[in-house]
Amino acid sequence: MTKATSPRLAHNVYVIELDPRVLRDRRFRARNPNYIDGKPCVYVGMTGLPVAERFANHRDGYKSNRYAQRYGVRLLPELYEVFNPMPYEAARQMEQDLADELQEKGYAVWQG
């Protein structure tokens, strides 16, 4: 693959810790029937922006997910940094895979 045709490593996955009060939301709870009490609540997304900038956008309500905006506490880089950066298609798949993996571990997860 030449530089012109190789995929750009311009996308990142990220995980935002959500305040546990998000569990009061019926829709969020319904999406997480196997949640283990005491495990983190998280939002998993992907972006072409620097992760900190994307988190700030969520907090400011710009192209934000309502759970990330209302309940977002902090980024959890220990859950995603090892994967970044990556091409767009890989990031799309990793977002899904990471969300599934965390949910299997008992986390309450909302995926972007």
C-alpha positions as CSV (number, residue, x, y, z in Angstrom):
1,M,0.0,0.0,0.0
2,T,1.4,3.4,-0.9
3,K,1.1,6.4,1.4
4,A,-1.6,7.8,-0.8
5,T,-3.8,4.7,-0.5
6,S,-3.0,3.7,3.1
7,P,-5.7,4.4,5.6
8,R,-5.0,7.5,7.8
9,L,-4.6,6.9,11.5
10,A,-6.9,9.8,12.3
11,H,-9.6,8.3,14.6
12,N,-9.9,7.4,18.2
13,V,-12.2,5.5,20.5
14,Y,-12.9,6.9,23.9
15,V,-14.7,6.0,27.1
16,I,-16.4,8.5,29.4
17,E,-17.2,7.6,33.0
18,L,-20.8,8.5,33.7
19,D,-22.3,9.5,37.1
20,P,-24.1,6.5,38.5
21,R,-27.3,8.6,38.7
22,V,-27.6,7.8,35.0
23,L,-29.0,4.4,36.2
24,R,-32.2,6.3,37.2
25,D,-33.0,6.7,33.5
26,R,-35.3,3.9,32.4
27,R,-34.0,3.8,28.9
28,F,-30.4,3.6,30.0
29,R,-31.2,0.8,32.5
30,A,-33.2,-1.1,29.9
31,R,-30.1,-1.2,27.6
32,N,-28.1,-2.7,30.4
33,P,-30.0,-5.7,31.9
34,N,-26.8,-7.5,33.0
35,Y,-25.4,-4.5,34.9
36,I,-23.5,-5.6,38.0
37,D,-24.1,-3.2,40.9
38,G,-21.1,-1.1,41.7
39,K,-19.4,-1.5,38.2
40,P,-18.9,1.8,36.3
41,C,-21.4,3.4,34.0
42,V,-19.8,4.5,30.8
43,Y,-20.3,6.1,27.4
44,V,-18.2,4.6,24.5
45,G,-17.7,6.6,21.3
46,M,-15.3,7.3,18.5
47,T,-14.0,10.5,17.0
48,G,-11.8,12.1,14.5
49,L,-10.9,14.8,17.0
50,P,-8.5,14.7,19.9
51,V,-10.3,12.8,22.6
52,A,-10.1,15.6,25.2
53,E,-11.7,18.0,22.6
54,R,-14.5,15.6,21.9
55,F,-15.2,15.2,25.6
56,A,-15.3,19.0,26.0
57,N,-17.8,19.1,23.1
58,H,-20.0,16.6,24.8
59,R,-19.9,18.6,28.0
60,D,-20.7,21.8,26.1
61,G,-23.7,20.2,24.3
62,Y,-22.1,20.4,20.8
63,K,-23.0,17.3,18.8
64,S,-23.4,15.7,22.2
65,N,-24.9,12.5,23.4
66,R,-27.4,13.4,26.2
67,Y,-25.9,10.9,28.7
68,A,-22.4,12.1,28.0
69,Q,-23.5,15.7,28.4
70,R,-25.6,15.3,31.5
71,Y,-23.7,12.6,33.4
72,G,-20.2,12.7,31.9
73,V,-17.6,12.8,34.8
74,R,-14.2,12.1,33.2
75,L,-12.4,10.2,30.5
76,L,-11.2,6.7,31.3
77,P,-8.0,6.6,29.1
78,E,-6.9,3.3,30.7
79,L,-9.7,1.6,28.8
80,Y,-9.0,3.0,25.3
81,E,-5.6,4.6,24.9
82,V,-3.9,1.4,23.8
83,F,-6.1,1.3,20.7
84,N,-5.6,4.9,19.4
85,P,-5.1,6.2,16.8
86,M,-6.6,4.0,14.0
87,P,-8.3,4.3,10.6
88,Y,-12.0,5.2,10.5
89,E,-13.3,1.7,9.8
90,A,-11.2,0.2,12.6
91,A,-12.4,2.8,15.0
92,R,-16.1,2.1,14.1
93,Q,-15.5,-1.6,14.8
94,M,-13.5,-1.0,17.9
95,E,-16.2,1.3,19.3
96,Q,-18.7,-1.6,19.1
97,D,-16.2,-4.3,20.3
98,L,-15.2,-2.2,23.3
99,A,-18.8,-1.4,24.2
100,D,-19.6,-5.1,24.0
101,E,-16.6,-6.2,26.1
102,L,-17.3,-3.7,28.8
103,Q,-21.0,-4.7,28.9
104,E,-19.9,-8.4,29.2
105,K,-17.8,-7.4,32.2
106,G,-20.9,-6.0,33.9
107,Y,-20.5,-2.3,33.1
108,A,-23.5,-0.2,32.2
109,V,-22.7,1.0,28.7
110,W,-24.2,3.5,26.3
111,Q,-22.6,3.5,22.9
112,G,-22.4,6.5,20.6
